[in-house]
Amino acid sequence: MSILSLIVKGGVLMIPIALCSVYSLAIIVERLVRYRKARGNVGKLTEKLEPLIIGNKVSEARLLCEESAGLIPRIFRVALQELQKESDIEKPVEDEINVTRRVIDEELQVSVVPALEKHLNTLDTLARGTPLLGLLGTVIGMIRVFFTIGIGQSFPDPSVLAKGIGLALITTAAGLIVAIPSFFMHRYFIGKVDYFLEEAQKAKGWLLAQLAKRRLISMVSDHD
């Protein structure tokens, strides 16, 4: 019995289950590509940024972030862009750090987190809902089997009954085949989101430390 014949014999509910499988696969592939692009090379970037920030070359630092791919360069770029706007205004270091912290937190909440979590609720719904579609198909199939075999027969043929039950279970198997990888990939993606957000917090702390170092070096130079 071929896979196509099994799908056909599974009944009409195999259609939404098949659509769920295609949608789930599309989300998984899209998220894998997205998270791969979000990684970037943070260590190499920070090595190049540190002398630029300490040397008060904010414009060059921002351009470097624009040329770099990944989530962390995007956060740095937004923060440095805000600093560049207010570069002509002399501010206490505490105010400068607070502004940078606020800008990064806003970027995380407004843009970064929604982008990282995009489609994850849908994938979770597919992982939870597809087995229910499969179970519904099995229940409908079992009802049909018992009604068909029970009409006019005191002792139905066990082989016929077994075949009917087997066909009714096709939708349950199909639903689980879609749901299991969807569930595990959803959990994997949630872990990736947590990882990226943790890295973003570390990057924020690093940038704030560089701003404080820049101001300290500037004060020492002015004093000398």
C-alpha positions in Angstrom: 0.0 0.0 0.0 1.6 3.3 -1.2 1.7 6.5 0.8 -0.6 8.2 -1.6 -3.3 5.4 -1.2 -3.0 5.7 2.6 -3.6 9.5 2.3 -6.6 8.9 0.1 -8.0 6.2 2.4 -7.4 8.4 5.4 -10.4 10.5 4.5 -11.2 14.2 4.0 -9.4 15.2 7.2 -6.1 14.2 5.6 -6.4 17.5 3.6 -6.1 19.9 6.5 -3.5 17.7 8.1 -1.5 17.8 4.9 -1.9 21.6 4.7 -0.7 21.8 8.4 2.4 19.8 7.5 3.3 22.2 4.6 2.7 25.2 6.8 4.8 23.8 9.6 7.7 22.9 7.3 7.6 26.4 5.8 7.8 28.0 9.3 10.6 25.7 10.4 12.7 26.5 7.3 12.0 30.2 7.5 13.0 30.3 11.2 16.2 28.3 10.7 17.3 30.8 8.0 16.3 33.8 10.1 18.2 32.6 13.2 21.2 31.7 11.2 21.4 35.3 9.9 20.8 36.7 13.3 24.0 35.2 14.8 26.7 37.3 13.3 30.3 37.4 14.6 30.0 39.4 17.8 33.5 38.9 19.0 35.1 40.2 15.8 32.7 43.2 15.8 33.4 44.2 19.4 37.1 44.1 18.7 36.7 46.6 15.9 34.1 48.8 17.8 36.0 49.2 21.0 38.7 51.6 19.7 36.2 53.6 17.7 33.8 54.1 20.7 36.6 55.0 23.1 38.1 57.3 20.5 34.7 59.0 20.2 34.3 58.0 16.5 30.6 57.3 16.8 29.9 57.9 13.1 32.5 55.3 12.0 31.3 52.9 14.7 27.7 53.2 13.4 28.8 52.6 9.8 30.7 49.5 10.9 27.5 48.2 12.5 25.5 48.9 9.4 27.9 46.9 7.3 27.8 43.9 9.7 25.1 41.3 9.7 23.3 40.0 12.7 21.1 40.9 15.7 23.8 42.5 17.9 25.1 44.9 15.2 21.5 46.1 14.7 21.2 46.9 18.4 24.5 48.7 18.4 23.6 50.7 15.3 20.4 52.0 16.9 22.1 53.0 20.1 25.0 54.6 18.3 22.6 56.5 16.0 20.9 58.0 19.0 24.3 59.0 20.5 25.3 60.5 17.2 22.2 62.7 17.2 23.1 64.1 20.6 26.9 64.2 20.1 26.9 68.0 20.1 25.2 68.1 23.5 27.5 67.7 26.5 25.8 65.3 28.9 26.8 63.7 32.2 27.9 60.1 31.6 24.9 58.9 33.7 22.5 60.5 31.3 24.3 59.1 28.3 24.2 55.6 29.7 20.6 55.9 30.6 19.6 57.1 27.1 21.6 54.2 25.5 20.0 51.7 27.9 16.5 53.1 27.1 17.1 53.0 23.3 18.3 49.4 23.4 15.5 48.2 25.6 12.9 49.9 23.3 14.5 48.3 20.2 14.4 44.9 21.9 10.8 45.2 22.9 9.4 46.9 19.8 11.4 45.2 17.0 13.8 42.5 18.1 11.6 40.3 20.3 8.6 40.3 17.8 11.0 39.4 14.9 12.5 36.6 16.9 9.2 35.2 18.0 7.5 35.6 14.6 5.4 32.5 13.6 6.3 30.6 16.8 2.7 30.8 18.2 1.5 29.5 14.9 4.0 26.6 15.0 2.9 25.8 18.6 -0.8 25.8 17.4 0.1 23.4 14.6 1.9 21.1 17.1 -1.0 21.0 19.4 -3.9 21.1 16.9 -2.8 18.6 14.3 -3.1 15.5 16.6 -6.7 16.6 17.4 -7.5 16.7 13.7 -6.0 13.2 13.4 -8.0 12.0 16.4 -11.2 13.4 15.0 -10.5 11.6 11.7 -10.0 8.3 13.6 -13.2 8.7 15.6 -15.2 9.4 12.5 -13.6 6.4 10.8 -14.3 4.2 13.7 -18.0 5.2 13.8 -18.2 4.5 10.1 -16.6 1.1 10.5 -18.9 0.0 13.3 -22.0 1.2 11.6 -21.0 -0.5 8.3 -20.0 -3.8 9.8 -22.8 -3.9 12.4 -25.6 -3.6 9.8 -27.2 -7.0 9.2 -24.4 -9.0 10.8 -24.6 -10.7 14.2 -20.9 -11.7 14.1 -18.8 -9.4 11.8 -15.7 -10.8 10.2 -12.7 -9.9 12.4 -10.4 -9.4 9.4 -12.8 -6.8 8.0 -13.1 -5.1 11.4 -9.3 -5.0 11.8 -8.8 -3.5 8.3 -11.4 -0.9 9.0 -9.9 0.1 12.3 -6.5 0.2 10.7 -7.6 2.6 8.0 -9.4 4.8 10.7 -6.1 5.1 12.6 -4.3 6.6 9.5 -5.3 10.1 10.4 -4.0 9.8 14.0 -0.7 8.6 12.7 -0.6 11.4 10.1 -1.4 14.0 12.8 1.4 12.7 15.1 3.9 12.7 12.2 3.2 16.4 11.7 2.9 17.3 15.4 6.0 15.7 16.8 8.7 17.5 14.8 6.7 20.7 15.0 6.6 20.4 18.8 10.4 19.8 19.2 11.3 22.5 16.7 9.1 24.9 18.6 10.9 24.2 21.8 14.2 24.5 20.0 13.3 27.9 18.6 12.1 29.1 22.0 15.6 28.2 23.3 17.2 30.2 20.4 15.1 33.2 21.3 16.2 33.0 24.9 19.8 32.7 23.7 19.6 35.7 21.5 18.0 37.9 24.2 20.7 36.8 26.6 23.3 37.8 24.1 21.6 41.1 23.5 21.7 41.9 27.2 25.4 41.0 27.3 26.0 43.3 24.3 24.1 46.1 26.0 26.3 45.8 29.1 29.4 45.8 26.9 28.3 48.9 25.1 27.5 50.8 28.3 30.9 49.8 29.7 32.6 51.2 26.6 30.7 54.5 26.9 31.7 54.8 30.6 35.3 54.0 29.7 35.3 56.6 26.9 34.1 59.3 29.3 36.6 58.3 31.9 39.5 58.5 29.4 38.2 61.8 28.2 38.1 63.2 31.8 41.7 62.0 32.4 42.9 63.6 29.2 41.2 66.9 30.1 42.7 66.8 33.6 46.2 66.3 32.2 
